[in-house]
Amino acid sequence: MTYDEARNIVAEHAVPVSSEKISLSESAGRVSAEDITARINVPSFDRSPYDGFAFMAGDVPATLRVTQEVRAGDVPHMPVESGTAAKILTGAMIPEGADAVTKYEDTEYTDSEVIITKTFRSGENIIKAGEDVKAGNVLVRNGDIIDAGRAGLIASQGIAEISAYRQPVIGILSTGNEIISLQSELTAGKIYNTSRYTFETALTLAGFILEFVGVSRDDENEIARMMSEALSSCDALVVTGGVSAGDYDRMPEALKILCAEILVRDVELKPGGKCIYAVKDSKLICCLSGNPASALTNYYAVALPALKKLSGLKDFMPHEIDIALADSFGKKSPITRIIRGTLAFIDGKIFMRVPSEQGNGILRTMSGANVMAVIPAGSGKLQAGEKLKGFLI
């Protein structure tokens, strides 16, 4: 099947995790598990945007008597009457009777009077109560990520604690007789466990909690046992290796032993087409290539949206964008190909720079990549300036 068909199937089986109460100080990047509605106006009173003077608009131009000073946090102790003005500081409450504000620098003034030479409209230079937020406005919806703006809005309501979805715990299992730890001596035929650290970083940056399950040999019983143990404490698994059709690719047999339901078996995609997606007790198992570059491509194209849904995120599917290539790409694509690159600002326009080496085993072109472009099956060589559909990563 196509990678986007696979993505939809896997996402349909992603079940959001439970919620918990957290302090607002802990909420950065978390997903809200509730709608949060404004209880009060913001600001809750009319206030001044400037250091200056508050007065009746109908009085000016004129020389006005200054009767009080109102600082931020003060409550005016008298109303402004015709012929008078209040010295006022930025953010301070507008006194009763005043309906306009002018800056200091637009006046001549002493401690006792101010000369205003311009005309003003009623309401000019006044921040009205509720200008930012009105009571009853929905500030955050269930499934929204708490960013700086949303955190500030929540704080403006005096709310110190919110309900958020737990950060899903994703288990990472590496498979392969050739895999050794970074602390081991590299000997002939062995490779360091690149996939573990690739996915620990990718998943951490996406907001998940990681649990490294370990490394299994190419043995279906051992793989099944380690997956079963991991699923007791993890919300989903990312497993690398063993998904091809070789004699020692034991993932299909391991999933049978586990009694997992296979949702997807391979997708039309280069790189990263070899994969198996399964579900066991409503928990996703994402089995990807042992090749980190291939696995990471499939992860962004298929797995990540489902894992984002797992976290409670409402807007979990990637947004398709049009991407113009800054460089030519000289390979024909008999099947759907995803290429990775970086966005660049060139002559006032945004382009995608495309490293020439995009092979299954080339991880270095993932370094710094922030965008992927999709080359449709049957495409010929692409020239600089051609447009493709793609998505940010």
ABEGO torsion letter per residue (X at the ends): XBAAAAAAAAAAABBBBBBBBBBAAAABGBBBABBBBBABBOBABBBBABBBBBBBAAAOBBBBBBABBBBBGBBBABBBBBGBBBBBBBGBBBBBGBABBBBAAABBBBAABBBBABBBBBGBGBBBBGAABBBGBBABBBGBBBBAAAAAAAAAAGBABBBBBBBBBBBBBBBEAABBBAABBBBBGBBBBAAAAAAAAAAAAAGBBBBBAEBBBBBAAAAAAAAAAAAAABABBBBBEGABABAABAAAAAAAAAGBBBABBEBBBOBGABBBBBBBGGBBBBBBBABAAAAAAAAAAAAAAAAAAAAGBABABBBBBBBBBABBBABBBABBBBBBBBBBBBGGBBBBBBBABABAABAAAABGBABBBBBBBGBBBBBBGBBBBBBBX
